[in-house]
């Protein structure tokens, strides 16, 4: 996912490749624009990292992209990194890496449809306050898994409530029906992905009794659970609200649980985004409009992406930390 300079409140544009980012050695404090939204950029590569390479490298656009009305491409266009920075999101207190991504350029000489943007390892929302530390020439390499975000999915072995009873998620297939808050819904697409369970893809474990879990439950970090009840209404003026499970970690009942390998499973349901009962926890089905993982998005048939998806509001990381103080009284069903 790549942001434009305008998204992050930085000057410049696609025709001004070296004015779009701050001066090397400087520090910038900026605000993400009201309409800030990253563009999905899919790259074919022969290794697991986006790094600095020559214009004839193996990091190539999989297809042309549209960034704020400017078409960048075609497929096969070179992609590289110019530099990196430490970025601090003062709104969420997250710290990560911000990389300058350069598309279709030859060592500073502007080419056709040149684009320079930013890829980051942290979440950025419109209005977030950002501190961008000094740019540097190295390291100029970032793992793709760190940039694309963790997939929204369930670990193998998770038990999903179905009309006929509880079923392990890996036994479900397209056409099977699962229970949701609005009644049984058929699965229209499912997939699984085997990845490293270390770093940003490490699963989050909910202990029995946490958020209604009736057994240990492993979710991907970006997976959202639904909080409901009077407390949600009192604190956030809504009866139902999503929260990323990683934002609820408390080092006790909700913890990171790294492991060498993990199998993650995705479920897309008919009619869009739904709330499932997974081992007693109200957890989301896949919402393609919120998914940041190009590996997942590229696998979903186009006609399924065209459906309407409706979702509840999502807590920010700071709001989630406040909510975590009341975990003993939250309802999730």
C-alpha positions in Angstrom: 0.0 0.0 0.0 1.5 3.4 -1.1 0.5 6.9 0.1 1.0 10.0 -2.0 2.9 13.0 -0.6 -0.4 14.9 -0.5 -1.9 12.0 1.6 0.7 12.6 4.3 0.8 16.4 4.1 4.1 16.6 2.3 4.7 18.9 -0.7 5.3 17.9 -4.3 3.5 15.8 -6.8 4.1 13.1 -9.4 5.7 15.5 -11.8 8.1 16.7 -9.0 9.7 13.5 -7.8 12.4 15.2 -5.7 10.2 17.8 -4.1 7.7 15.3 -2.8 9.7 14.2 0.2 11.5 16.1 3.0 15.1 17.0 2.7 17.5 14.3 3.8 18.7 15.0 7.3 15.6 17.0 8.3 12.7 16.1 10.6 9.1 16.9 9.6 6.0 17.1 11.7 2.9 16.8 9.5 -0.8 15.8 9.5 -2.3 13.1 7.3 -4.8 14.7 4.9 -8.6 14.4 5.5 -8.9 12.0 2.6 -5.7 10.1 3.1 -6.0 6.6 1.6 -3.2 4.3 0.3 -3.3 2.8 -3.2 -2.8 -0.9 -3.6 0.4 -1.5 -5.5 1.2 -5.2 -6.4 4.8 -6.0 -7.1 6.4 -9.2 -8.6 9.8 -9.9 -7.1 12.3 -12.7 -6.7 12.8 -12.2 -2.9 10.8 -11.2 0.2 11.8 -7.5 0.4 11.3 -4.3 -1.4 14.8 -2.7 -1.7 17.0 -0.4 -3.7 17.9 -2.0 -7.0 18.9 -0.7 -10.5 16.1 0.3 -13.0 16.5 -3.1 -14.6 15.6 -4.9 -11.4 13.3 -7.8 -10.6 10.9 -5.6 -8.6 8.2 -4.9 -11.2 4.6 -3.6 -11.2 2.2 -6.5 -11.7 -0.2 -4.1 -13.4 -0.7 -0.3 -14.0 -2.1 1.6 -11.1 -4.2 4.8 -10.7 -2.9 7.1 -8.0 -5.2 10.1 -7.5 -6.1 10.2 -11.2 -2.5 9.6 -12.5 -2.0 6.3 -14.3 1.4 4.7 -13.4 2.6 1.8 -15.4 2.4 -0.3 -17.5 2.9 -3.7 -16.0 6.6 -4.5 -15.8 7.5 -0.9 -14.7 10.5 -0.8 -12.3 9.9 -0.2 -8.5 12.6 0.7 -6.0 13.3 2.4 -2.7 15.1 5.7 -2.4 15.4 5.9 1.4 13.8 5.2 4.7 12.8 7.0 7.8 11.5 6.4 11.3 7.9 7.6 11.5 6.0 8.1 14.7 2.2 8.3 14.7 1.6 10.6 17.7 -2.1 9.9 17.5 -1.8 6.1 18.0 1.7 6.1 19.5 2.9 3.6 16.9 6.5 3.8 15.6 7.6 2.2 12.4 9.4 2.6 9.1 8.4 5.0 6.2 10.0 4.1 2.9 10.2 6.4 -0.2 9.0 4.2 -3.1 10.0 5.2 -6.6 8.2 3.8 -9.6 9.5 4.1 -13.2 12.6 6.2 -12.7 16.3 6.1 -13.7 18.5 7.4 -10.9 16.8 10.8 -10.6 15.9 11.4 -14.2 12.1 11.7 -14.5 10.6 9.3 -17.0 7.1 8.7 -18.3 4.5 8.5 -15.5 7.1 8.7 -12.8 5.6 8.3 -9.3 7.1 8.7 -5.8 5.1 7.7 -2.8 5.4 6.3 0.7 5.0 2.8 2.0 4.8 2.3 5.8 4.8 -0.4 8.4 2.2 1.3 10.7 -1.4 2.3 10.3 -2.2 5.9 9.3 -5.7 7.4 9.4 -6.9 10.8 8.1 -6.0 13.5 10.6 -3.2 11.5 12.4 -0.3 13.6 13.6 3.0 12.2 12.2 6.6 12.9 13.1 8.9 11.9 10.2 12.5 11.6 11.4 15.6 12.2 9.4 15.7 10.5 6.0 18.7 8.3 5.4 20.1 6.3 2.5 20.2 3.0 4.4 18.8 0.7 5.2 16.9 0.7 1.9 15.0 -2.6 2.3 11.7 -3.4 3.9 10.0 -6.8 4.0 6.7 -7.0 2.0 5.0 -8.7 5.0 5.8 -5.7 7.1 4.4 -3.3 4.6 1.2 -5.0 3.5 -0.2 -5.6 7.0 -1.4 -8.8 8.5 -4.2 -10.6 6.8 -7.6 -10.6 8.5 -8.3 -14.2 9.2 -8.6 -17.1 11.7 -5.9 -19.6 12.6 -6.5 -23.2 11.7 -8.5 -25.1 14.4 -10.8 -22.1 15.1 -14.3 -23.4 15.7 -17.0 -21.5 13.8 -20.7 -21.8 14.7 -22.8 -23.3 11.9 -26.5 -24.3 11.7 -25.4 -27.9 12.3 -23.0 -27.1 15.1 -19.4 -26.0 15.6 -17.0 -26.7 12.8 -13.2 -26.2 12.4 -12.6 -23.4 10.0 -10.3 -25.5 7.7 -13.3 -27.9 7.1 -15.5 -25.2 5.7 -15.9 -24.6 1.9 -17.8 -22.4 -0.5 -21.5 -23.1 -0.2 -21.4 -24.1 3.4 -23.5 -21.9 5.7 -22.3 -20.3 8.9 -24.2 -18.5 11.6 -24.0 -14.7 11.7 -25.8 -12.0 13.8 -28.3 -11.6 11.0 -28.9 -15.3 10.4 -27.2 -18.2 8.5 -25.1 -17.0 5.4 -23.4 -19.1 2.8 -19.6 -18.9 2.2 -18.9 -17.5 -1.3 -15.1 -17.7 -1.2 -12.5 -19.1 1.2 -8.8 -19.4 1.1 -5.9 -20.3 3.4 -2.4 -18.9 3.6 0.7 -20.4 5.3 3.0 -17.7 6.6 5.6 -17.1 9.2 4.0 -16.6 12.6 6.8 -14.2 13.7 7.0 -10.4 13.5 3.9 -8.5 12.2 2.0 -11.7 11.3 2.3 -13.3 14.8 -1.1 -14.3 16.0 -3.0 -12.8 18.9 -4.2 -15.3 21.5 -7.5 -14.7 23.4 -7.5 -16.8 26.6 -10.7 -18.6 27.7 -13.1 -16.0 29.2 -11.6 -13.1 27.3 -14.2 -11.3 25.2 -16.4 -14.4 25.6 -13.9 -17.0 24.3 -14.8 -20.5 25.4 -11.3 -21.8 24.5 -8.0 -20.3 23.4 -8.5 -18.5 20.1 -5.8 -17.4 17.7 -6.6 -14.4 15.4 -4.4 -12.4 13.0 -3.4 -9.0 14.5 -5.6 -6.9 12.3 -8.7 -9.1 12.9 -11.5 -7.1 14.4 -13.9 -8.2 17.1 -17.3 -6.5 17.8 -17.9 -4.9 21.2 -21.5 -4.2 22.1 -23.7 -3.2 25.1 -24.3 -0.2 27.3 -20.6 0.5 27.8 -20.0 0.9 24.1 -23.0 3.4 24.0 -21.6 5.3 27.0 -18.0 5.5 25.9 -18.4 5.8 22.1 -22.0 6.8 21.5 -22.7 3.6 19.5 -24.2 0.2 20.4 -21.7 -1.7 18.2 -18.1 -1.0 17.5 -15.2 -2.9 15.9 -11.8 -3.0 17.5 -8.6 -4.6 16.2 -7.7 -7.5 18.5 -4.0 -6.4 18.5 -5.1 -3.1 20.1 -6.6 -5.0 23.1 -3.4 -6.8 24.1 -2.8 -6.6 27.8 0.0 -9.1 28.5 -2.5 -11.2 30.5 -5.6 -12.6 28.8 -4.9 -11.2 25.3 -1.3 -11.6 24.2 0.9 -12.0 21.1 1.8 -15.6 20.6 4.6 -15.9 18.0 5.2 -19.2 16.3 7.4 -20.4 13.5 4.6 -21.1 11.0 0.8 -20.5 11.0 -2.1 -21.3 8.7 -4.5 -18.4 8.4 -8.0 -19.0 6.9 -10.2 -16.3 5.2 -14.0 -16.5 4.9 -16.0 -14.2 2.5 -19.8 -14.5 3.0 -22.7 -13.7 0.7 -24.0 -10.2 1.2 -20.8 -8.7 2.4 -19.2 -8.1 5.8 -20.7 -10.1 8.7 -20.2 -11.0 12.4 -19.4 -14.6 13.1 -19.5 -16.5 16.4 -16.1 -18.1 16.6 -15.6 -20.0 19.9 -17.9 -17.5 21.7 -16.2 -14.4 20.2 -18.1 -12.0 17.9 -15.4 -11.7 15.1 -15.6 -10.3 11.6 -15.7 -12.2 8.3 -13.5 -10.9 5.5 -14.2 -7.4 4.4 -12.4 -6.9 1.0 -12.9 -3.1 1.2 -10.8 -3.0 4.4 -8.3 -5.7 3.4 -4.7 -4.5 2.9 -3.1 -7.7 1.8 -2.7 -7.7 -2.0 -2.1 -11.5 -1.9 -5.7 -11.9 -0.6 -7.3 -9.3 -2.8 -5.8 -10.7 -5.9 -7.3 -14.1 -5.2 -10.9 -12.9 -4.8 -13.0 -13.0 -8.0 -13.8 -9.5 -9.2 -17.6 -9.9 -9.1 -17.4 -10.5 -5.4 -15.5 -7.3 -4.8 -18.3 -5.3 -6.4 -20.8 -6.2 -3.6 -21.9 -3.6 -1.0 -20.2 -3.9 2.3 -21.5 -2.3 5.5 -19.4 -2.0 8.6 -19.6 -0.6 12.2 -17.1 2.1 13.3 -13.7 1.0 14.3 -11.9 2.2 17.4 -8.5 3.9 17.1 -5.5 2.4 18.9 -5.8 5.0 21.6 -9.6 4.4 22.1 -8.9 0.6 22.2 -6.4 1.1 25.0 -9.0 3.0 27.0 -11.6 0.3 26.2 -9.2 -2.5 27.3 -9.5 -1.2 30.9 -13.1 -2.5 30.9 -12.5 -5.8 29.2 -14.2 -7.7 32.1 -17.5 -6.1 31.3 -17.5 -6.0 27.5 -20.0 -8.0 25.5 -19.1 -9.4 22.1 -22.3 -11.2 21.1 
